[in-house]
Amino acid sequence: AGFIEVRPTHGSGLRVDPGDTLEVRLREGGERCRPVGRQHSQTLKKLLQEAGVAPWYRECLPLLYRDGELVAVADLWLVDGQQADKDHMGAEIVWRPPVLEINDT
């Protein structure tokens, strides 16, 4: 869960076009992506492990899709080819993870 916010930008962030609809999903397993700056796609599991993201944290990461295609992983990565250029509107993605409450009783 947590909270995801999409802030408008121009020329940076996730490319958005008029009429775009972004869908937020949680991981199901088997997703692949090629983050901006990477040569090849990898499984999301491998990318999250490489980044040192805790297993419990991985399960609540929001994945953003446009027309059924993965375009961003929370505020960690944009998929290569999905970034806004100087001529496009963009969106900065801000994700606030869920807060764990610990009762010391």
Secondary structure by P-SEA (a helix, b strand, c coil): ccbbbbbbbccccccccccbbbbbbccccbbbbbcccccccccaaaaaaaacccaaaaaabbbbbccccccccccccccccccccccbbbbbbbbbcbbbbbbcc
